[in-house]
Amino acid sequence: MSSIDDIIRERKQKIKELEARGILAYPEKCERTHTIGEALLNFDNFVRERAAITLAGRIRSMREHGAIIFFHIEDESGRIQVLLKKENIREQDFELFKKYLDLGDFLEIQGTLFLTNTNEKTLEASSFRLLAKSLRPIPSEWYGLEDTEEKIRKRYLDLLINKEVKEVLDLRIEMTSLVRDFLKDRGFKEVETPILQSVYGGALAEPFITELNSLKMKLYLRIAPELYLKRLIIGGYEKIFEMGKCFRNEGIDKDHNPEFTNLELYQVWACRDDLMKLLEDLIKFLNENLGQRSVLNKENILYPFPKIDYVEFIKNKTGLDYEKDDIKKFMKYAQQQNIEYEKNISKAKLSDLIFKKLRQDIRMPTFIINQLIELSPLAKRDPEDSSRALRFYLIISGKEIANGFSELNDPQEQRKRFEEQEQKQKLGDREAHPLDKDFIEALEYGMPPTAGLGIGMDRLATVIAGVDSIKNVIFFPFLKQK
């Protein structure tokens, strides 16, 4: 078997010889009249009318039988067989095809459609033209592509070789479009806020740091768009959302990628319960429109989704009582369960690490409500329990899909919370929320009662598609360098 270097060298030589014949290996224009999908869909009409059509695509298979060559071409819409007969085209073109064309090359082919004796829809070629010459062979035809990480690193090859990969990514594309349709139909306006921020905020996470050279100014890639979206609420918008990239300097696993797609929405005159209902309606809408392509449709989902208290959930699963037990008991449990934590961790943060492990047992869509206020610096406090926030998570298949709450709109209380977070930062908590004085000033102009919701679009796509890792639904997930 030839080495890859030998194949590349041979194909480069073919390009030189084609150019010597006056044939461009990479012409500018394509004269395609129909997609392959259109040709297959309207096959009977084209056959009846004996209409000449022009298709274009990549050569994916080829077999020669003397004066006849059968090959398949493929575009995004489908794959079709092509019949090339020596008697139907110029002899020099037939020999050119045999000598210079390879699997992976792109062709434009003119001809008429017919049905073979084996009932395969086929284009009988009357002429063809090279559109792009491939230098490297597609791996499936040569050496395979078995390593999972290498497949993701070379996603373009994974898409070419594995139909299932593209089906999952196409499902994500459709899901994203449906989410936008759902929100716009309900009066939400799509907006954009800065990705480069002078003060990061909106979540408890460590940011990526960069610098604006012209102003010698430190900047952060946003960890969330929340504080800018709230500024728009203060400015008079009542129903807004943003879907875009966020960045968190954290570990990488099946649920986390340093760069991820986040949806955040805010609705004035609404509370936490209103957004839980909105989220239920969104999941139902996606399932109805995606049909059996949504794995959730294969489950017996209960509406409305069950609601479970955060502290009670931990207590029922572990016996740990947040109100009565000291941090040593939580540490002992964490050690028994091999849950890693930092030396000076608070009981609230440790309880959340424990919760993240326990939530893996939640399979059906479930709301976990009333999180600890210490973990919720931007949420309203529960008036009946000052240690709790009017907050919720949506858990599906063990993953936190969404996070929402009734938004804190008291500027004095917000300042106090930020100052508490600032003290934690000074003590070494890299995920503590910084003090954003400009946001406090904006709040002082007044923000109406508002509820906010964040949805991890990558995680939502995994539970819709029924895949385990967000790497399967991100076109180019982050991988360490080779």
C-alpha positions as CSV (number, residue, x, y, z in Angstrom):
1,M,0.0,0.0,0.0
2,S,1.3,3.5,-0.9
3,S,2.1,5.8,1.9
4,I,0.2,9.1,2.4
5,D,3.2,11.0,1.2
6,D,3.4,8.9,-1.9
7,I,-0.3,9.5,-2.7
8,I,0.0,13.3,-2.2
9,R,3.1,13.4,-4.4
10,E,1.3,11.4,-7.1
11,R,-1.8,13.6,-7.0
12,K,0.3,16.8,-7.2
13,Q,1.9,15.3,-10.3
14,K,-1.6,14.7,-11.8
15,I,-2.5,18.4,-11.2
16,K,0.7,19.4,-13.2
17,E,-0.3,17.1,-16.0
18,L,-3.9,18.3,-16.1
19,E,-2.7,22.0,-16.2
20,A,-0.3,21.1,-19.0
21,R,-3.5,19.9,-20.9
22,G,-5.1,23.3,-20.2
23,I,-7.5,21.8,-17.5
24,L,-7.9,23.7,-14.3
25,A,-7.7,21.7,-11.1
26,Y,-9.6,24.4,-9.2
27,P,-11.9,26.4,-11.5
28,E,-13.9,29.2,-10.1
29,K,-17.4,28.5,-11.3
30,C,-19.8,25.6,-11.0
31,E,-22.8,25.2,-13.4
32,R,-24.9,22.9,-11.1
33,T,-28.6,23.1,-11.9
34,H,-30.0,20.9,-9.1
35,T,-28.9,19.4,-5.8
36,I,-28.6,15.6,-5.7
37,G,-31.5,15.6,-3.2
38,E,-33.7,17.5,-5.8
39,A,-32.7,15.0,-8.5
40,L,-33.7,12.1,-6.3
41,L,-36.9,13.7,-5.1
42,N,-38.1,14.6,-8.7
43,F,-36.5,11.6,-10.3
44,D,-39.7,10.3,-12.1
45,N,-40.4,13.7,-13.7
46,F,-36.8,14.1,-14.9
47,V,-36.9,10.5,-16.4
48,R,-40.2,11.1,-18.1
49,E,-39.1,14.4,-19.6
50,R,-35.6,13.0,-20.5
51,A,-34.4,16.3,-19.1
52,A,-30.6,17.1,-19.0
53,I,-29.5,18.2,-15.6
54,T,-26.2,19.1,-14.0
55,L,-25.2,17.8,-10.6
56,A,-22.0,18.4,-8.6
57,G,-20.4,16.5,-5.7
58,R,-17.5,14.6,-4.2
59,I,-16.6,11.2,-5.6
60,R,-17.2,8.7,-2.8
61,S,-16.9,5.3,-4.6
62,M,-15.7,4.1,-8.0
63,R,-15.6,0.8,-9.9
64,E,-14.5,0.2,-13.5
65,H,-15.8,-2.4,-15.9
66,G,-13.8,-1.9,-19.2
67,A,-15.6,0.8,-21.2
68,I,-18.0,1.5,-18.3
69,I,-17.3,3.2,-15.0
70,F,-19.8,3.4,-12.1
71,F,-19.1,5.9,-9.4
72,H,-21.1,7.7,-6.7
73,I,-21.0,11.4,-6.0
74,E,-22.3,13.1,-2.9
75,D,-23.3,16.6,-1.8
76,E,-24.9,17.7,1.4
77,S,-28.4,16.7,0.2
78,G,-27.6,13.1,-0.8
79,R,-25.7,10.6,-2.8
80,I,-26.3,9.3,-6.3
81,Q,-24.8,6.8,-8.7
82,V,-23.2,8.0,-12.0
83,L,-22.7,5.9,-15.1
84,L,-19.9,7.0,-17.4
85,K,-19.8,5.1,-20.8
86,K,-16.9,5.4,-23.1
87,E,-19.4,5.5,-26.1
88,N,-21.3,8.5,-24.7
89,I,-18.4,10.9,-24.2
90,R,-15.2,11.9,-26.0
91,E,-12.6,9.1,-25.8
92,Q,-9.9,11.4,-24.4
93,D,-12.3,12.5,-21.6
94,F,-13.0,8.8,-20.7
95,E,-9.2,8.1,-20.5
96,L,-8.7,11.4,-18.6
97,F,-11.2,10.2,-16.0
98,K,-9.5,6.9,-15.5
99,K,-6.0,8.4,-15.3
100,Y,-6.5,11.5,-13.3
101,L,-9.6,11.3,-11.1
102,D,-9.6,9.9,-7.6
103,L,-11.9,9.3,-4.7
104,G,-12.5,12.6,-2.9
105,D,-12.3,14.8,-6.1
106,F,-15.2,17.1,-6.8
107,L,-16.9,16.9,-10.2
108,E,-19.6,18.6,-12.2
109,I,-21.6,16.1,-14.3
110,Q,-24.2,16.7,-17.0
111,G,-26.5,13.9,-18.0
112,T,-29.9,12.3,-17.8
113,L,-31.5,10.1,-15.1
114,F,-32.5,6.5,-15.5
115,L,-33.2,3.5,-13.3
116,T,-30.8,0.5,-13.5
117,N,-31.7,-3.1,-13.6
118,T,-31.1,-3.3,-9.9
119,N,-33.5,-0.3,-9.4
120,E,-30.8,2.2,-8.5
121,K,-31.4,5.8,-9.5
122,T,-28.5,6.8,-11.7
123,L,-27.2,9.7,-13.7
124,E,-25.9,8.7,-17.1
125,A,-23.2,11.2,-17.9
126,S,-22.8,13.0,-21.2
127,S,-20.0,15.3,-19.9
128,F,-18.1,16.1,-16.7
129,R,-15.7,18.7,-15.4
130,L,-13.3,18.7,-12.5
131,L,-14.2,21.2,-9.9
132,A,-11.5,20.5,-7.2
133,K,-8.8,18.0,-6.9
134,S,-8.2,16.4,-3.5
135,L,-4.6,15.8,-2.5
136,R,-5.2,13.5,0.5
137,P,-7.3,10.3,0.4
138,I,-10.4,10.1,2.7
139,P,-9.2,8.0,5.6
140,S,-12.0,5.4,5.5
141,E,-10.7,4.2,2.2
142,W,-7.1,4.0,3.4
143,Y,-6.1,3.7,7.0
144,G,-9.2,4.2,9.1
145,L,-10.0,6.8,11.7
146,E,-10.5,4.9,15.0
147,D,-9.1,7.2,17.7
148,T,-11.9,9.1,19.2
149,E,-9.9,12.2,20.1
150,E,-8.4,12.3,16.6
151,K,-11.9,12.1,15.1
152,I,-12.9,15.2,17.0
153,R,-9.6,17.0,16.2
154,K,-10.3,16.4,12.5
155,R,-14.0,16.9,12.6
156,Y,-14.2,17.4,8.9
157,L,-13.1,13.9,8.3
158,D,-15.4,12.6,11.0
159,L,-18.3,14.3,9.2
160,L,-17.2,12.7,5.9
161,I,-16.9,9.2,7.2
162,N,-19.6,9.0,9.9
163,K,-23.2,9.9,8.8
164,E,-24.4,9.7,12.4
165,V,-22.0,12.5,13.5
166,K,-23.6,14.9,11.0
167,E,-27.1,13.8,11.9
168,V,-26.4,14.8,15.6
169,L,-25.0,18.1,14.6
170,D,-27.9,18.8,12.2
171,L,-30.3,18.0,15.0
172,R,-28.5,20.6,17.1
173,I,-28.8,23.2,14.3
174,E,-32.5,22.5,14.0
175,M,-33.0,22.6,17.8
176,T,-31.2,26.0,18.0
177,S,-33.5,27.4,15.3
178,L,-36.6,26.1,17.1
179,V,-35.5,27.7,20.4
180,R,-35.2,31.1,18.6
181,D,-38.6,30.6,17.0
182,F,-40.2,29.7,20.3
183,L,-38.9,32.8,22.1
184,K,-39.6,35.2,19.2
185,D,-43.2,33.9,19.0
186,R,-43.6,34.8,22.6
187,G,-42.4,38.4,22.1
188,F,-38.7,38.0,23.1
189,K,-36.3,40.2,21.3
190,E,-32.8,38.9,20.4
191,V,-30.0,41.2,21.5
192,E,-26.2,41.2,21.7
193,T,-23.9,42.2,24.5
194,P,-20.1,42.5,24.9
195,I,-18.0,39.4,25.0
196,L,-14.9,41.4,26.0
197,Q,-15.7,42.9,29.4
198,S,-13.7,45.1,31.8
199,V,-15.5,43.5,34.8
200,Y,-16.7,39.9,34.3
201,G,-19.8,38.7,36.1
202,G,-23.1,36.9,36.0
203,A,-21.9,33.6,37.4
204,L,-19.5,32.1,39.9
205,A,-16.6,31.1,37.6
206,E,-13.0,31.8,36.8
207,P,-12.5,34.0,33.7
208,F,-10.0,34.0,30.9
209,I,-7.9,37.2,30.9
210,T,-6.7,39.1,27.9
211,E,-5.5,42.7,27.2
212,L,-6.4,45.5,24.9
213,N,-3.0,46.7,23.7
214,S,-4.1,50.2,22.5
215,L,-5.4,51.2,25.9
216,K,-3.1,48.9,28.0
217,M,-6.3,47.6,29.6
218,K,-7.0,44.2,31.2
219,L,-10.1,42.6,29.8
220,Y,-12.0,39.4,30.4
221,L,-13.9,37.0,28.1
222,R,-17.4,37.0,29.5
223,I,-18.4,34.1,31.8
224,A,-22.1,35.2,31.3
225,P,-24.0,38.0,29.6
226,E,-26.2,38.5,32.6
227,L,-25.2,41.9,33.9
228,Y,-25.3,43.6,30.5
229,L,-28.7,42.1,29.8
230,K,-30.0,43.5,33.0
231,R,-28.7,46.9,32.0
232,L,-31.0,46.6,29.0
233,I,-33.9,45.7,31.3
234,I,-33.1,48.8,33.3
235,G,-33.0,50.7,30.0
236,G,-36.6,49.7,29.2
237,Y,-36.6,46.4,27.4
238,E,-39.1,43.9,28.9
239,K,-38.5,40.5,27.1
240,I,-35.0,39.9,25.8
241,F,-32.6,37.0,25.1
242,E,-29.1,36.4,23.9
243,M,-27.7,33.2,22.5
244,G,-23.9,33.3,22.2
245,K,-20.5,32.1,23.4
246,C,-19.4,32.3,27.0
247,F,-16.0,31.3,28.4
248,R,-15.0,29.8,31.7
249,N,-11.5,28.8,32.8
250,E,-12.4,25.5,34.2
251,G,-11.9,21.7,33.7
252,I,-12.9,19.8,30.6
253,D,-15.2,16.8,30.8
254,K,-18.3,15.4,29.2
255,D,-20.4,18.3,30.5
256,H,-17.8,21.2,30.4
257,N,-16.0,22.9,27.6
258,P,-14.0,26.2,28.1
259,E,-16.0,27.8,25.3
260,F,-19.7,27.0,25.3
261,T,-23.0,28.3,23.9
262,N,-25.3,29.9,26.5
263,L,-28.8,31.2,26.1
264,E,-29.9,33.8,28.7
265,L,-33.4,35.5,28.7
266,Y,-35.0,38.0,31.0
267,Q,-38.6,38.9,31.4
268,V,-40.0,41.8,33.3
269,W,-43.1,41.4,35.5
270,A,-42.3,37.7,35.9
271,C,-40.9,35.6,38.7
272,R,-39.1,32.3,39.0
273,D,-42.3,30.2,38.7
274,D,-43.2,31.9,35.4
275,L,-39.9,30.9,33.9
276,M,-40.2,27.3,35.1
277,K,-43.5,27.2,33.2
278,L,-41.8,28.8,30.1
279,L,-39.0,26.2,30.3
280,E,-41.5,23.3,30.4
281,D,-43.3,24.8,27.4
282,L,-40.0,25.1,25.5
283,I,-39.1,21.4,26.1
284,K,-42.6,20.3,25.0
285,F,-42.3,22.5,21.9
286,L,-38.9,21.0,21.0
287,N,-40.2,17.5,21.4
288,E,-43.3,18.1,19.4
289,N,-41.3,19.6,16.5
290,L,-38.4,17.2,16.5
291,G,-40.6,14.1,16.9
292,Q,-38.7,10.8,17.4
293,R,-35.4,12.5,16.7
294,S,-35.7,13.8,20.2
295,V,-34.7,11.0,22.6
296,L,-36.9,12.7,25.3
297,N,-40.0,11.6,23.2
298,K,-39.1,8.0,24.0
299,E,-39.4,8.7,27.7
300,N,-42.6,9.1,29.8
301,I,-42.1,12.7,30.7
302,L,-44.3,14.1,33.4
303,Y,-45.8,17.6,33.0
304,P,-45.5,19.7,35.0
305,F,-42.0,18.7,35.9
306,P,-41.5,17.6,39.5
307,K,-40.1,20.2,41.9
308,I,-37.7,19.1,44.7
309,D,-36.1,21.3,47.4
310,Y,-32.3,21.6,47.1
311,V,-31.5,21.0,50.8
312,E,-34.1,18.3,51.2
313,F,-32.8,16.5,48.1
314,I,-29.3,16.4,49.6
315,K,-30.7,15.3,52.9
316,N,-32.8,12.5,51.4
317,K,-29.8,11.2,49.4
318,T,-27.1,11.5,52.0
319,G,-28.6,12.0,55.5
320,L,-26.7,15.4,55.6
321,D,-28.8,18.1,57.2
322,Y,-27.5,21.5,56.0
323,E,-29.2,23.4,58.8
324,K,-28.0,21.1,61.7
325,D,-24.8,19.4,60.5
326,D,-21.4,21.2,60.6
327,I,-19.0,21.3,57.7
328,K,-16.9,18.5,59.1
329,K,-19.8,16.0,58.4
330,F,-20.0,17.3,54.9
331,M,-16.2,16.9,54.5
332,K,-16.4,13.4,55.8
333,Y,-19.1,12.4,53.3
334,A,-17.2,14.1,50.4
335,Q,-14.1,12.1,51.3
336,Q,-16.0,8.9,51.4
337,Q,-17.4,9.6,48.0
338,N,-14.0,10.7,46.6
339,I,-15.3,14.3,46.0
340,E,-12.3,16.7,45.7
341,Y,-12.6,20.1,47.3
342,E,-10.3,23.0,48.3
343,K,-8.9,23.3,51.8
344,N,-10.9,26.5,52.8
345,I,-14.1,25.6,51.1
346,S,-17.4,26.8,52.6
347,K,-20.2,24.5,53.6
348,A,-22.4,25.9,50.9
349,K,-19.9,25.3,48.1
350,L,-19.1,21.9,49.4
351,S,-22.8,21.0,49.5
352,D,-23.0,22.1,45.8
353,L,-20.1,19.7,44.9
354,I,-22.0,16.9,46.6
355,F,-25.2,17.9,44.8
356,K,-23.4,17.8,41.4
357,K,-22.6,14.1,42.1
358,L,-26.0,13.3,43.4
359,R,-27.9,14.9,40.5
360,Q,-26.6,12.1,38.2
361,D,-29.4,10.0,39.5
362,I,-32.0,12.4,38.2
363,R,-33.0,11.1,34.7
364,M,-36.4,12.7,34.0
365,P,-36.8,16.5,33.7
366,T,-36.9,17.8,37.3
367,F,-36.7,21.2,38.9
368,I,-34.4,21.5,42.0
369,I,-35.5,24.7,43.8
370,N,-34.5,27.0,46.7
371,Q,-30.8,26.9,46.3
372,L,-28.5,28.4,49.0
373,I,-28.3,32.2,48.9
374,E,-24.5,32.0,49.4
375,L,-24.3,30.4,46.0
376,S,-26.7,32.9,44.4
377,P,-25.3,36.4,44.7
378,L,-27.7,37.8,41.9
379,A,-30.9,36.2,43.0
380,K,-33.7,37.4,45.3
381,R,-33.7,36.0,48.8
382,D,-36.6,33.8,49.9
383,P,-38.7,35.9,52.3
384,E,-39.6,32.8,54.3
385,D,-36.1,31.5,54.6
386,S,-33.2,34.0,54.5
387,S,-30.6,31.3,53.8
388,R,-32.3,30.4,50.5
389,A,-32.7,32.0,47.1
390,L,-35.8,32.0,44.8
391,R,-33.9,30.0,42.3
392,F,-34.1,26.7,40.3
393,Y,-32.1,24.2,38.3
394,L,-33.6,22.0,35.5
395,I,-31.9,18.6,35.6
396,I,-32.3,16.1,32.8
397,S,-30.3,12.9,32.4
398,G,-28.1,13.9,35.3
399,K,-27.1,17.2,33.7
400,E,-27.9,20.8,34.8
401,I,-29.6,22.1,31.7
402,A,-30.9,25.4,33.0
403,N,-30.5,27.8,35.9
404,G,-33.0,30.5,36.7
405,F,-34.2,32.8,39.4
406,S,-36.2,35.8,40.4
407,E,-33.6,38.6,39.9
408,L,-32.3,40.7,42.8
409,N,-33.2,44.3,42.0
410,D,-32.4,45.9,45.3
411,P,-29.2,47.9,44.7
412,Q,-28.2,48.1,48.4
413,E,-28.6,44.4,48.9
414,Q,-26.7,43.7,45.6
415,R,-23.8,45.9,46.7
416,K,-23.7,44.0,50.0
417,R,-23.6,40.7,48.2
418,F,-20.9,41.8,45.9
419,E,-18.8,43.0,48.8
420,E,-19.2,39.6,50.5
421,Q,-18.0,38.0,47.2
422,E,-15.1,40.4,47.1
423,Q,-13.9,39.3,50.5
424,K,-14.0,35.7,49.3
425,Q,-11.9,36.7,46.3
426,K,-9.3,38.2,48.6
427,L,-9.3,34.9,50.6
428,G,-8.4,33.0,47.4
429,D,-11.8,32.0,45.9
430,R,-11.1,32.4,42.2
431,E,-14.8,31.8,41.3
432,A,-16.2,34.6,43.6
433,H,-18.1,37.4,41.9
434,P,-16.3,40.7,41.5
435,L,-17.8,44.0,42.6
436,D,-19.2,45.7,39.6
437,K,-19.8,49.4,40.6
438,D,-21.2,50.4,37.2
439,F,-23.9,47.7,37.5
440,I,-24.8,48.9,41.0
441,E,-25.1,52.4,39.7
442,A,-27.4,51.1,36.9
443,L,-29.5,49.3,39.5
444,E,-29.9,52.5,41.5
445,Y,-31.9,53.9,38.6
446,G,-34.4,51.2,39.3
447,M,-35.1,47.7,37.8
448,P,-38.6,46.3,37.7
449,P,-39.5,42.8,39.1
450,T,-37.7,40.5,36.6
451,A,-37.0,36.8,36.3
452,G,-33.9,35.5,34.4
453,L,-33.1,32.1,32.9
454,G,-29.9,30.6,31.5
455,I,-29.8,27.4,29.3
456,G,-26.7,25.5,28.4
457,M,-27.4,24.9,24.7
458,D,-24.6,22.3,24.4
459,R,-26.1,20.2,27.3
460,L,-29.6,20.6,26.0
461,A,-28.5,19.3,22.7
462,T,-27.0,16.2,24.4
463,V,-30.2,15.2,26.1
464,I,-32.3,15.9,23.0
465,A,-29.9,13.8,20.8
466,G,-29.3,11.1,23.5
467,V,-25.5,11.4,23.5
468,D,-23.4,11.4,26.6
469,S,-20.8,14.1,26.0
470,I,-21.1,17.7,24.8
471,K,-18.1,16.9,22.5
472,N,-20.7,15.1,20.3
473,V,-22.8,18.2,19.8
474,I,-20.1,20.9,19.5
475,F,-18.7,21.3,16.1
476,F,-15.1,21.9,17.3
477,P,-14.8,21.1,21.0
478,F,-11.6,22.1,22.8
479,L,-8.8,19.4,22.8
480,K,-5.3,19.6,24.3
481,Q,-2.6,20.0,21.7
482,K,-0.9,16.9,20.4
